């Protein structure tokens, strides 16, 4: 049972009826909220609430920010809290510029690896919430919340986008699987067949409950039956990842699109030229344009006309698209700020999500 009323229903101002079409996504969105707002000696609740509120403010979502401010008294100002708030600004506005020095800054401020992972999960989750709520308001015919539009940093000019398979190394200390708790082992085994050897999962499993909810939510969004075509989900994930500068996620979802479509051309074009590339069809164009707009300006008016006319999507398919765009705000930020991609020692198609 959730500890609060459903947060997205409250901040989006729309009835739950459409959202419950994807019941698992509905349940695990709130489940992730509840998991990420619990906090005792590892990143206390007051710091979590302040961090989430600041994230929502940075993302132009004042109603969501007010929700988080209501959950706990404001913590006293401190160097430790200031380091967390700087981390939130990095994740929200320019995640592709992150580096090991940013993890080191949190460590020097007194936050351990579990705290860093919990903070990063929470900030990235709030960026998901902001985009989900914005998409739902558009679907409900409600005006955009209209918070200040964030000034997003440009994508990193480091590693080029590629269709080649990549691996990923963590900047934060990972859990030693031989010393993991039974609960950590259980959630790793539930998440992905290769999770116990994945640096990404071995970083995220510092926060067991949050990882469980996040994995279930991601799967409910990307692999749910019916609704939005899987190829459209992958092209949206690719467009978002390109905008955010996430080379790793872009590589994975370019290959997945190519496998599903049996045509690498549109994915390769998007990798090379960005979301404005010629994607071959009006449907893909509408999907990519919407993904980019919701990613960059989550609280400005969203026009659904092209999705309904050029792409022929109904409201349940648009709901699926909103979920995809929102969850990749989350996924990209974790990938970009907790570690970095590298060329593989061996090829794998398993994606640590």
Helices and strands as residue ranges (DSSP letters): H 7-12, G 19-22, H 23-37, H 45-58, H 62-69, H 79-93, G 95-97, H 100-108, H 113-139, E 166-170, G 177-179, H 182-191, G 195-197, H 199-204, H 208-222, H 230-244, H 247-261, H 265-273, H 282-296, H 305-309, H 315-338, E 339-343
